[in-house]
Amino acid sequence: MKKVMLIVAMLFATSSLVNANVSVEERTASDCVKSSRDAVEALAEEFGWDIHNGGSESEFAVKVFKTIYLDCYNNL
């Protein structure tokens, strides 16, 4: 339950990061991938997560990435 609440908090915190530099008319799926990856990497740096090479938070980071990506993609 803690992780679910953390995801919700992070989504609100990162909503301004996702697709901030791309207008709605120009967004593509690859823009969603890039912005989602950037958001997860920013969160990892902020919270000190070990997400690279099978780090302890890598599976959680993938779930966060998928959540952010799907939100972006579904709003194209």
Secondary structure as UniProt FT lines:
FT   HELIX           2..14
FT   TURN            15..21
FT   HELIX           24..26
FT   HELIX           29..47
FT   TURN            56..57
FT   HELIX           58..74
//
